[in-house]
Amino acid sequence: FNSLSENALPYRIALPANVLHPRRDEKVIAFLPAKCLAESGLQENFALHMDENGNVVGVDYDPAGGECHLEDRGAKLSSDPHFASTVSVRFYKTAPTLDPHAPTDVRGHGGPAGKKEREAKQRRSANGGTTKGDQKEEPEKTFWQKNWMYIVPVMMLLSNLVAPPAASSGGG
């Protein structure tokens, strides 16, 4: 180890690629500059990132304290060096998915009324689209039915512009 540290070479570790069912020919390799490990007094931290089957998909390998200064000052080990390793295992976390059809109130929170609507919608879809007491869907409205409230004032304004009302003479 001292020769690795003096020549600024990396210190490599090899871990089984699957910790539940290790095989001799499948390894995950991580390395760290030997100077960093000597500087930390051979204290190292491992964080194994694993999937649900026990496969190692990533390794964080750091000296204790997390910092490494690659300066020329040589860190000397004690006469009886020994490793002090800390290992943590991390698994994937799957975030919950959002329901785009979930009813919400104005603030974006679901409420009791939303729950009733959701249950009614689920009953309708389970029964083929209709339930007792539900009315059939209304046919889509035409352009005039949707926009009459905008068209009528515009038409009145245009009729007053084209043929203004007769001015009354004040002969009284």
N, C-alpha and C positions, 0 to 999 in steps of 0.2 A: 504493500500500500504506500509506503514511503517513497518508493521509486515512481509510482504514479503521480503522487503529489508534487515531487520535485520536478518532473518533466511535463507538468501541466497536462496530464492525460485524463481521460474520463474514467470514472468508476462505474462499471456496468452491473446491472442486476437482471436476472431472468426469472420470471414468474410463470407458473402454468397458465395457459390461455383459458382454461376452464377449471375453476377451483373445486367444483363438485365432482368432476370426473377428469382428473389430470391425465394427460398423455405425455410421454417422454419427448416426442418430436414437436409438440405445439407449445411455444413459449411466447411471452410478451416481454420485450426488453425495454428497460429505461436506463438512463445514464445521468450522471451528475459529475461536474469537474471534481476531481479528487481533492483539490485544494479547498473547495467549499466544504466538503465533508470533514476534512482534517481541521478546518477552522471552527467547525461546530462541535468538535470533540467526538466525532463519530456518532452524533445524534441525528437521526434521519426520520422523516415523516413520509408515509405512503398514503395515498388516497386511491383506492381501487374503484373504478367506475364499472359497474356490472349490469348485465341485463337479467331478465327473470330466469334464465336457464343456467346462470352461474358463469357465463362467458365474460372475461375481462375485456371491456371495450376501450379502456383508457387507464393510464396510471399517472398520477401526479407524484413526482418524486422530488422532495425538497429537503434541504438541511434544516435542522431545528432553528427556529427563529425566522425562517423564510428568506433571509438575505444572504447574499454571497458577494464578497468583495475579492475580485481576482487580482490582488496586488502581489508584488514580488516577495513580500515578507512571508517566510515559510512558517506555517503553523506546525509546531512539533507535538507529536503525540506522547502520551505518558508511557512509562516503561511497560505497563500492562494494559494496552488499549482493548476496549471492548465496545461493541456497537450497542446503542440504545435506540431501538426502533419503535415507532408508533404507527399503527395501521388503522385506517378507517375505511369502511366499505360504503359505497353510495350506489343506490339503485335509481333507475329512471322513475320519474313521476309523470303520469299522464294527467294533464289538466282536464277538467270536466268540459264537455262541449256545450255550446250554447244552443238553445232551441229558438230558431228564428220565428216560430209561430207562437211563442209563449206570450200570453196577454200581459200587458203592463199598464200601470197608471201613468199619469203625466210625468211623474218623477222617475219613472223607469223601474218601479217596484211592482211586483205582483200583488194582487189583493184578493179578497174573498170573491168579489164579483168576477175577477179573472178566472178564478178556480171554477166557478159555476159555468162560465162560458166554455172553458176548456173541456169540462166533463160533458157538456151538451154536444160539443163538436166531436168528441170521441164516440159518443153514443150514435150520432148521425153517421159517422164513417163506418162504425161497426154494423149498423142496420142497412147499409146500402144508400145512405144519403138522406133519409127522412125518418123522423120519429113521430110519435103521437103528439098532436098539438102543434107541430111545426107547419108553417105555411109553405107553399111552393114558392120558389124564387120568382120575383117579379121580372118581367122582360126588361131588357135594357131600354132606358129612355132615349128618345130621339134628341137631336140637336136643339129643336125648338122647345121641347119640354124641359131640357136642362137649363137653357139660357134665356127664357122669356123675360125674366126680371131685369136683364141687362138690355135686351133688345127694345122693350117698350119705352123706357125713358129716352133712349137714343133716337127712336123714331119720333117721339114727341118733340124733342129738341130740334131735329131736322125739319119737321113740319112747321115749327115756329120760325125757323131761319128762312125757309123758302117762301112761305106766305105768312108774313107777320100779321097779327090780329089788327083789325082796323082801329085807327086811333079815334077815340070818341071826341067829338067837339064839345067844348064846355059852354054850350049856349043856354044856360039856364037861369 
